[in-house]
Structure formats: C-alpha cells, structure tokens
Amino acid sequence: MELKIAVLPGDGIGPEIVKQALDVTKAVCKKFNHSLTYREALVGAVAIDAGGDPYPQETHELCMNSDAVLFGAIGSPKYDNNPSAKVRPEQGLLAMRKKLGLYANIRPITTFPSLIHQSPLRSELIEGADFVCIRELTGGIYFGRPQGRSEDGQVAYDSSVYTVEEIDRIVRLAYDYAMKRRKKLTVIDKANVLATSRLWRETARKIEKEYPEVETEYMFVDNAAMQIIQWPKRFDVMVTENMFGDILTDEASVITGSLGMLPSASIGIHTSVFEPIHGSYPQAAGKNIANPLATVLSAALMFEYAFNLHKEGQIIREAVNASIQQGIVTEDIAENGKAYKTSEVGAWITNYIFSL
C-alpha cells in the first residue's frame, strides 16, 4: 500500500518526538512492505519566524495533498509572554483545523498496567479504565464571532456558536464509535445554563432514536469532570463540544500517569491529523528528554484510522507496551532506574518492531 503523509514537527519538543514517530512509521512500512512518501513543512512559531504566518499556504497545500498528517506541537514562550502579539502560534492550529475540516478529535484514554502507580489516583479506581473522548473541533467559543475587546479595553467578549449540522455530524460519529465498543455513549453539555448546550441535547436526543442498541446518557460537564476522577471505568464513549472537550481530556490524562502517553486523532473532511495531546514543552526543547510515546502511539492511530491498517497499529502498541515493561522510558515516567533519552526510546521501539 502507498502511504503519503505530511510531517509537521512544529515547535518546542515537536521535532524530537516527531522524528521518533516517523522512524517507527518507516520501520512498520518496511516490515509490512508499504511504500511511504513524506514531506515536512512549517507550522506554529517556527512558521511565524520564517514568514509571518503560523499556517502557511504551502503547508496547507501539502496537508491537502496528503493521506494523513503527523503533527508534533505548537507554542513558544516568545509569543506566550507577549500579550500584544498580533499573530500567535496557536492561530496556526486553529487555522489548520478549520481549513482541513478537522471536526472531531478522538482521544483514547487507556491505562498501562506498569504505569498505574504513576497516576495520582488510587489504582483500584483506574485499573482497567478504557474510554474514548470525542471532542468537536471546529465550533464553539474558540471560533465564534463576535470576539474581541471594547475600544477602551475594559470589556472582553467571546461568542459560543453551534449549528445543528455541526452537532449532528459529531454525535453520529460518536454513536458509530460506541457501536464498535461497549455500546454506551455519554453526551456532555451544560444544558441547564447554555443555549448552545440545549441545542446539543435537543439534536442528540433526535439522533438517539436511530441507535436503540446504544445506552445513551446525558451529563452536565461539571458532573462529568467529577466522575472522570471518581469513577473513570463507568465511561465508554463520551462526546462534547470544543472547550469542554479541551478541558476534560487534559483532566483525563492523569488517569494514565503521564500527559506524555496520550495520542489523538483529528478526523477531517479533507484529511486527518495525528498528534500527541501534550504541548510543545519548550523547557525541554533540544535536550533529548521528552517522552515520545504519545507521538509514537499517534502514529499507531494513523495506521488504523487513516489507512485501515490495524495490524500495523497493533504492532506499534505492542512495542510501546514492551518498552514500558522493560523500563526503556524517559525521565517523566522512569522509576528506580535509568532514564533513557528521547532518541534512545525511539530507537529501542524501532528495533523491537524489526525483531518481531
């Protein structure tokens, strides 16, 4: 099979972790006799520095002409610490989501037995936790207009906007995932307060009738935030709007013991993007200490979701599990032993794949 991917390392630790995921991708393609073609492009702060645009047109064209996008991270203190900056790296991420039609972010939350002790939650609460959060990506308060500040700077405002079409599309996708899993869906909103949430619930209730096999529940976001910590094993598939999903998935990351362990897939109309959920971690940039496992696992999702190659995705997961069990990990999850460099972890996983 021919695989054509765009590689966007981005900022901070992005280039280091993406290199490991790309090396793993190459190894899997060689093992399974796939033809891999890839090109790199700029996005984020590095793109602003190079040409003033965080998501340049040439980057967009490369993504549009690729079957999948392997993406690192966006963000730089140079812009974070400058409140007057007119152009920010994060604008590139939002532009990419909008232009590629990345309407759904899929974030699987699973526990690794050898890492359960790393979580701040009690092991009996999280052992066996396995759920998927599906976050709407192109609507809500991040994109709603009007947005801005008053002329005197004393008032700021953001608008949360959703259409029935946007809600219908993401809820149906969530039901499709629930049908392939344990047939339970939790729709998360704030319908007791927000008009957009009432539209979410109204639309979801109509779609619910088409999926009688799925157990559907509706939950306010504040209650969901509590139950993710108190009883994470109760969830199977959850679906929610953009900002709620942003917050809940970062909260859920503590279940795994490390933010550096969670991959994600952003499903799009034109192509799909595969990336770790963590940020650019600029303090670690260039030090070869960042955890590459979330990005490597994102490559596994890429094989599965973009190319329907499930054996290839599973072999990557097997290699990652083996690296954790044998303690071939970076300093963030190393315990009572040697911490390995980013490149060493990536090389070990690549070699493990060739050994299978």
C-alpha positions in Angstrom: 0.0 0.0 0.0 1.2 3.5 -0.7 1.2 5.9 2.3 1.6 9.6 1.6 1.9 11.7 4.7 2.7 15.3 5.6 5.0 15.8 8.6 4.6 18.9 10.7 7.1 18.9 13.6 6.1 22.3 14.9 7.6 24.0 17.9 9.5 23.1 21.1 9.9 19.3 21.5 7.9 18.7 18.3 10.9 18.0 16.0 12.4 15.5 18.5 9.2 13.5 19.2 8.0 13.5 15.6 11.4 12.1 14.5 10.9 9.1 16.7 7.3 8.5 15.4 8.5 8.9 11.8 11.3 6.4 12.4 8.7 4.0 13.8 6.4 4.6 10.9 9.3 3.8 8.5 10.0 0.6 10.3 6.4 -0.6 10.2 6.2 0.3 6.5 9.4 -1.7 5.8 8.2 -4.7 7.8 4.8 -4.8 6.1 6.1 -3.8 2.6 4.2 -0.5 2.4 5.5 2.4 0.3 6.0 5.6 2.3 6.3 9.1 0.9 6.5 12.0 3.2 7.4 15.7 3.2 8.0 18.1 6.1 6.5 21.6 6.4 6.5 24.5 8.9 3.6 25.3 11.3 3.4 27.4 14.5 6.1 29.7 15.9 8.7 28.5 13.5 6.4 29.3 10.6 5.8 32.8 12.0 9.5 33.4 12.4 10.1 32.2 8.8 7.3 34.1 7.1 4.9 35.7 9.5 2.1 33.1 9.0 1.6 30.3 11.6 -0.1 28.1 9.0 1.4 29.0 5.6 -0.3 28.3 2.3 2.4 25.8 1.2 1.8 23.9 4.5 -1.9 23.8 3.8 -1.4 22.6 0.3 0.9 19.8 1.4 -1.7 18.6 4.0 -4.5 18.7 1.4 -2.4 16.6 -0.9 -1.5 14.0 1.7 -3.4 11.0 3.1 -2.6 11.9 6.7 -0.7 14.4 8.7 1.7 13.5 11.5 1.9 16.6 13.8 4.1 17.5 16.8 3.2 20.5 18.9 2.6 24.3 18.7 3.6 27.0 21.1 6.5 29.3 22.1 7.3 31.4 25.2 8.3 34.1 22.8 4.6 34.6 22.0 3.0 33.3 25.2 4.7 36.0 27.2 3.8 38.8 24.8 0.1 39.7 25.3 0.4 42.3 22.5 1.5 39.9 19.8 -0.8 40.2 16.8 0.0 36.7 15.4 0.3 33.7 17.7 1.4 30.1 17.0 -2.0 28.7 18.3 -3.7 30.6 15.5 -2.0 28.2 13.1 -3.5 25.2 14.9 -7.0 26.7 14.7 -6.5 27.6 11.0 -5.4 24.1 10.3 -8.4 22.6 12.0 -10.7 25.0 10.1 -9.2 24.6 6.6 -8.8 20.9 6.8 -12.3 20.4 8.2 -10.9 18.7 11.3 -14.3 18.4 13.1 -13.6 15.6 15.5 -10.8 15.0 17.9 -10.6 11.3 19.1 -8.7 10.8 22.4 -8.5 7.3 23.7 -7.9 7.1 27.5 -6.3 3.8 28.5 -4.2 2.6 31.3 -0.9 0.8 31.1 -0.6 -1.8 33.9 3.1 -0.9 34.5 2.3 2.8 34.8 -0.8 2.6 37.1 1.3 3.5 40.1 2.3 6.8 38.4 -1.2 8.1 38.5 -2.3 10.3 41.4 -5.5 8.3 41.5 -5.8 5.1 43.5 -5.0 2.0 41.4 -8.4 0.4 42.1 -10.1 3.4 40.6 -8.2 3.4 37.3 -7.1 -0.2 36.7 -9.0 -1.3 33.5 -10.2 2.2 32.6 -10.7 2.4 28.9 -12.8 5.1 27.2 -12.7 7.5 24.3 -13.5 11.2 24.3 -14.7 12.7 21.1 -14.4 16.4 21.1 -15.9 18.7 18.5 -13.1 20.8 17.0 -14.4 23.5 14.6 -17.2 25.3 16.5 -17.9 26.7 19.9 -16.3 29.6 21.8 -12.9 29.1 20.1 -14.3 30.1 16.7 -17.5 32.0 17.5 -17.9 35.6 16.4 -18.1 38.3 17.5 -15.0 38.1 19.6 -12.7 40.9 20.9 -12.5 43.8 23.3 -14.1 47.2 23.7 -12.3 50.3 22.5 -11.3 51.2 26.0 -10.0 47.7 26.7 -12.2 47.3 29.8 -14.5 44.7 28.3 -13.7 41.4 26.5 -16.2 39.1 24.9 -16.2 35.7 23.2 -19.2 34.0 21.4 -20.0 30.3 21.6 -21.8 29.3 18.3 -23.0 25.9 17.1 -25.2 24.8 14.2 -27.4 21.7 14.1 -25.2 20.4 11.2 -22.0 20.6 13.3 -23.7 18.9 16.3 -25.3 16.2 14.1 -22.1 15.3 12.4 -20.1 14.8 15.6 -22.8 13.0 17.6 -23.3 10.5 14.7 -19.6 9.8 14.7 -19.7 9.2 18.4 -22.5 6.7 18.0 -20.5 4.9 15.3 -17.6 4.6 17.8 -20.0 3.4 20.6 -21.4 0.7 18.3 -17.9 -0.7 17.8 -17.1 -0.7 21.5 -19.3 -1.4 24.5 -22.4 0.5 23.2 -22.6 3.2 25.7 -22.5 6.9 24.9 -22.3 9.9 27.3 -23.3 13.2 25.8 -21.7 16.0 27.9 -23.1 19.6 27.9 -24.3 22.4 30.2 -27.9 22.4 29.0 -29.2 23.9 32.3 -27.3 27.2 31.5 -26.2 27.5 27.9 -28.3 27.9 24.8 -25.7 26.0 22.7 -25.8 23.1 25.1 -29.6 23.0 24.9 -29.2 22.7 21.1 -26.7 19.9 21.6 -29.0 18.0 23.8 -32.0 18.5 21.6 -30.1 17.4 18.5 -28.6 14.4 20.3 -32.0 13.2 21.5 -33.3 13.1 18.0 -30.3 11.0 16.8 -30.5 8.7 19.9 -33.7 7.2 18.4 -31.7 5.8 15.5 -29.3 3.9 17.8 -31.6 1.8 20.1 -28.7 -0.6 20.8 -26.6 2.1 22.4 -27.2 3.1 26.0 -27.3 6.9 25.9 -26.9 9.2 29.0 -26.7 13.0 29.3 -24.4 14.6 31.8 -23.6 18.2 32.7 -19.9 19.0 32.2 -19.2 19.8 35.9 -20.6 16.4 36.9 -18.6 14.7 34.2 -15.4 16.3 35.4 -16.1 14.9 38.8 -17.0 11.4 37.6 -13.9 11.1 35.4 -11.9 11.2 38.6 -14.3 9.3 40.9 -15.4 6.5 38.5 -13.5 6.6 35.2 -14.4 3.0 34.4 -18.0 3.9 34.0 -17.4 5.6 30.7 -17.1 4.1 27.2 -17.5 6.8 24.6 -18.2 10.5 25.5 -18.9 13.3 23.1 -18.8 17.0 23.9 -18.3 20.5 22.5 -14.9 22.1 21.8 -14.0 23.9 25.0 -15.5 21.2 27.3 -13.6 18.5 25.4 -10.3 20.5 25.7 -10.6 20.7 29.5 -12.0 17.2 30.1 -9.4 15.3 28.0 -6.5 17.1 29.8 -8.1 16.2 33.1 -8.5 12.6 32.0 -4.8 12.4 31.1 -3.9 12.0 34.7 -5.5 8.6 34.7 -2.7 7.2 32.5 0.0 8.6 34.8 1.6 10.9 32.3 0.4 13.5 29.8 3.2 12.2 27.5 1.3 8.9 27.0 -1.8 10.1 25.2 -2.2 10.1 21.4 -5.0 11.7 19.5 -6.6 11.7 16.0 -8.3 14.7 14.5 -10.7 13.4 11.9 -11.2 15.7 8.9 -13.3 16.3 5.8 -10.1 16.5 3.6 -7.5 14.6 5.6 -6.8 13.7 9.2 -4.2 14.8 11.7 -2.5 12.6 14.3 -0.8 14.2 17.3 0.1 13.9 21.0 -2.3 15.7 23.3 0.6 17.5 25.2 2.0 20.9 24.3 5.4 22.0 23.0 7.1 21.8 26.4 9.7 24.5 25.4 11.7 24.0 28.6 12.7 20.5 27.3 13.3 21.5 23.7 16.6 20.3 22.3 17.5 18.4 25.5 16.5 14.9 24.2 14.5 14.2 27.3 10.9 14.5 26.1 8.6 11.5 26.1 8.0 10.4 22.5 5.4 7.6 23.3 2.3 9.7 22.8 3.5 10.7 19.3 4.5 7.1 18.5 1.0 6.0 19.6 -0.4 8.7 17.4 1.4 7.0 14.5 -0.4 3.8 15.5 -3.7 5.7 15.3 -2.6 7.0 11.9 -2.2 3.5 10.5 -5.6 2.4 11.9 -7.8 5.5 11.2 -6.2 6.9 8.0 -5.2 3.7 6.3 -7.3 1.0 7.9 -4.1 -1.0 8.7 -4.9 -2.4 12.1 -2.1 -5.0 12.4 0.4 -2.2 11.8 -1.2 -0.1 14.6 -1.3 -3.0 17.0 2.4 -3.8 16.5 3.3 -0.3 17.5 1.2 -0.6 20.6 2.9 -3.9 21.4 6.3 -2.3 21.1 5.3 0.7 23.3 4.0 -1.7 26.0 7.2 -3.7 25.8 9.3 -0.5 26.2 7.3 0.5 29.3 7.5 -3.0 30.8 11.3 -3.2 30.3 11.8 0.4 31.7 13.0 1.8 28.4 11.3 5.2 29.1 12.1 8.9 29.5 12.6 10.6 32.8 9.0 11.7 33.3 7.9 8.1 33.9 11.2 6.4 34.8 11.4 5.0 38.3 14.1 3.3 40.4 16.4 3.0 37.4 17.9 4.6 34.3 16.0 7.2 32.4 16.6 7.0 28.6 16.8 9.8 26.1 14.1 10.5 23.6 16.1 9.2 20.8 17.1 6.0 22.7 13.4 5.2 23.4 12.5 5.7 19.8 15.4 3.6 18.6 14.5 0.8 21.0 10.9 0.7 19.8 12.1 0.7 16.2 14.5 -2.2 16.8 11.8 -4.1 18.7 9.4 -3.8 15.7 12.1 -5.3 13.4 12.7 -8.1 15.9 9.0 -9.3 15.8 
